[in-house]
Amino acid sequence: RLRRRDAGAYRQLDAGLGLRSDERQGQAHGPVPLLADGAKTQDMSDQPACPECESYLTYEDGPLLICPECGHEWAAAAPKAEGKVIRDSVGNPLADGDTVTVIKDLKVKGSSLVVKRGTKVKNIRLVDVDHDIDCKIDGIGAMGLKSEFVKKA
């Protein structure tokens, strides 16, 4: 049974969550309370909900996020660099599908082939790895190029 002072604290908590006292009884681990607009209530932190059980009680422990209810651990998603623009050797911004020209002779690793200066590369694809451009070059095949060795055609 609840003492009178505990009952007052629960009434204040229930009022803040939008619950009636009859909804709270018997629901120690019941459904997540909802706000008037249907959104889940959030604690003071801005942590994302657990992907397994959708609990909003997650916390951060170093590089991981942890859910205390189901024990699931996952890596916090790093914010994506939306503003990163890949530019060619002259400073022109590149986009997927552009045509570029190689500005110097490039040796192909693992073979005796050379991509000659002035070779046009059509339909490039921008990637975010150790090289900036994935493409296919006629006579050589698929390869990765760095944007510092090409200029927009």
C-alpha positions in Angstrom: 0.0 0.0 0.0 1.1 3.6 -0.7 1.6 6.1 2.1 -0.2 9.4 1.8 2.9 11.3 0.9 3.8 8.7 -1.8 0.3 8.9 -3.3 0.6 12.7 -3.7 3.9 12.3 -5.6 2.3 9.7 -7.9 -0.6 12.1 -8.5 1.8 14.8 -9.6 3.7 12.3 -11.8 0.5 11.0 -13.3 -0.7 14.5 -14.0 2.6 15.3 -15.8 2.3 12.2 -18.0 -1.3 12.7 -18.7 -2.5 9.5 -16.9 -5.4 8.9 -14.7 -4.8 7.0 -11.4 -6.9 4.1 -12.6 -4.7 3.8 -15.7 -1.5 3.5 -13.6 -2.7 0.8 -11.2 -1.2 -2.6 -12.1 1.0 -1.2 -14.9 4.5 -1.1 -13.5 6.0 -2.0 -16.8 3.0 -1.1 -19.0 2.9 0.8 -22.3 4.8 4.0 -22.8 2.7 7.0 -21.9 1.6 9.2 -24.8 1.2 12.9 -25.0 -2.0 14.5 -26.3 -0.7 14.5 -29.9 0.2 10.8 -29.7 4.0 11.3 -29.4 5.9 9.3 -26.8 7.0 11.2 -23.8 10.7 11.9 -23.6 13.0 12.3 -20.6 15.2 15.3 -20.5 17.9 13.8 -22.7 17.8 13.8 -26.5 18.8 10.2 -26.9 17.1 8.1 -29.6 14.7 5.3 -28.8 15.9 1.7 -28.6 15.6 0.0 -32.0 14.7 -3.3 -30.4 12.0 -2.4 -27.8 11.5 1.3 -28.7 12.1 2.3 -25.1 12.9 6.0 -24.6 15.0 5.3 -21.5 18.3 4.8 -23.4 21.6 6.2 -22.1 25.0 6.8 -23.6 28.1 4.8 -22.4 31.1 6.0 -24.4 30.5 5.4 -28.1 27.6 3.1 -27.4 23.9 3.7 -26.6 22.4 1.2 -24.2 18.8 0.3 -23.4 18.3 -0.7 -19.7 15.0 -2.4 -20.4 16.1 -5.0 -23.0 19.9 -4.7 -22.6 20.4 -3.9 -26.3 23.6 -2.0 -27.2 24.2 -0.2 -30.5 26.6 2.4 -31.9 25.4 6.0 -31.9 24.8 7.1 -35.5 27.4 9.7 -36.5 25.9 12.9 -38.0 26.3 12.7 -41.8 28.3 15.4 -43.5 25.6 16.8 -45.7 27.7 19.8 -46.6 30.7 18.0 -47.9 31.3 18.9 -51.5 33.8 17.0 -53.7 35.7 19.3 -56.0 38.0 18.7 -58.9 41.6 19.9 -59.3 40.5 23.3 -60.5 37.8 23.8 -57.7 34.7 23.0 -59.6 32.1 21.0 -57.7 31.5 17.4 -58.9 28.3 15.5 -59.0 27.2 11.9 -59.8 27.0 11.3 -63.6 29.5 14.1 -64.5 32.2 13.6 -67.2 35.7 14.4 -66.1 39.2 14.4 -67.8 42.3 13.0 -66.2 45.0 15.7 -65.8 48.1 13.6 -65.5 49.3 10.1 -66.3 48.2 7.7 -63.6 49.8 4.2 -63.0 47.2 1.5 -62.2 48.2 -0.4 -59.1 48.8 -4.1 -59.7 49.2 -3.9 -63.5 51.4 -2.3 -66.1 48.5 -0.2 -67.4 48.6 3.6 -67.4 45.6 6.0 -67.6 46.9 8.7 -70.0 46.5 12.4 -69.5 43.4 13.7 -71.3 41.4 10.4 -70.9 37.7 11.3 -70.6 35.8 9.4 -67.9 32.0 9.4 -68.3 29.3 8.8 -65.7 31.3 9.1 -62.5 29.9 8.1 -59.1 31.0 10.0 -56.0 31.9 7.9 -52.9 33.1 8.6 -49.4 36.1 6.3 -49.0 39.9 6.7 -49.6 39.2 7.8 -53.2 36.5 10.2 -54.2 35.3 8.8 -57.6 34.3 5.3 -58.8 34.2 4.9 -62.5 34.8 2.7 -65.5 37.5 3.6 -68.0 37.4 2.2 -71.5 40.2 -0.4 -72.0 41.0 -0.6 -68.3 37.8 -1.3 -66.4 36.4 -0.2 -63.0 38.6 1.8 -60.8 38.7 4.5 -58.2 40.2 8.0 -58.8 41.0 10.8 -56.5 39.3 14.1 -57.4 42.7 16.0 -57.3 43.7 14.2 -60.5 40.7 15.1 -62.6 39.0 18.2 -63.9 35.4 18.6 -65.0 34.9 18.3 -68.8 
